Amino acid sequence: MSTQSSLMPFAYFRKGIIPSKEASISIASHSLQYGTTCFGGIRGYFREEKIRIFRLQDHFFRLKHAAKILGMQVHLSWEDFQEIISGLIQANDPKSDFYIRPFLFSENQVLTPRFDGLDFDLAIYVTPLNHYFDPNRGLRLMVSSWRKISDTSMSTKAKAGGCYVNSALATSEARRCGYDEALMMDEQGNVVEASVANLFVVYRGEVIMPEVGSSMLEGITRRTIIDFLQEEGIPIRSERIDRSMIYTCDELILTGTAAQVMYGHSVDGRVIGQGDVPGPICQNLRQKFVDVMISKTHPKSYSWVTEFNT
Ligand code: PMP
């Protein structure tokens, strides 16, 4: 797994594009103390001297929905958001693939943990990102001993900063035990997602995924994968997925903006499919991403890809 360290030179902060180094907040900020943020993660690709962004509008609406769920009062229009992203791309002038991290946060120095009555604002940083996981190696996965937080306790749909303590615990445990990534079960023992990716299993000839309402993030990549599978006529349905199904499935596929389309090599030491070779459905889905983003031969390229000149 790559660890990101460097920011691109310019960030959006306090309603302007400024040097990233100057974008800082007080240690007493509410969002730092209580994790009262919500964030997005958007991929940018540098191809043919242009910048291509994947499903920008869907990312914008997810951020807006997150603010609504959490009760953050933020006035941000799609037009403003596009303009800010465009300004950041012009200022940073990326020459390789990158990742955009927009987030809503509060600098208020208020002791009470709450969302109401605080000022929330948008900030965005940009960081180079090629691969989050090595795409040529299947993931060694473990079922975490930490259970996925339930939407009855915290919103799992809002990408709220505080919720990622759950992911951080699971990821750290997995790495400490020598694995690449953690799969997370809910309190009932259903496997619902990975620490930062959604999950699909190919099981007895069908693709099965946890249902949207199963305390997981509704990934934008997940929605894309569903479209791709439907286009291919591959049967797909939502169902409970237990641990034994994971151990005996033909393919295990993880999807996310950072993770992209990854395949499981093994879970808790049980090898899935051919281990280090991606299964046929994973390969097919990866090719479709190339068709959309790189060769632009897929009909959805027009609606899903926003292109900026550099
Ligand atoms: N689940 C979690 C918990 C995540 O953090 C992410 C990454 N955003 C995903 C799933 C995948 O979502 P997306 O495809 O929108 O990146």
Boltz pocket constraint, residues with backbone or C-beta under 6 A from the ligand:
constraints:
  - pocket:
      binder: B
      contacts: [[A, 41], [A, 167], [A, 193], [A, 194], [A, 195], [A, 196], [A, 197], [A, 198], [A, 216], [A, 217], [A, 218], [A, 219], [A, 220], [A, 221], [A, 222], [A, 255], [A, 256], [A, 257], [A, 258]]
      max_distance: 6.0
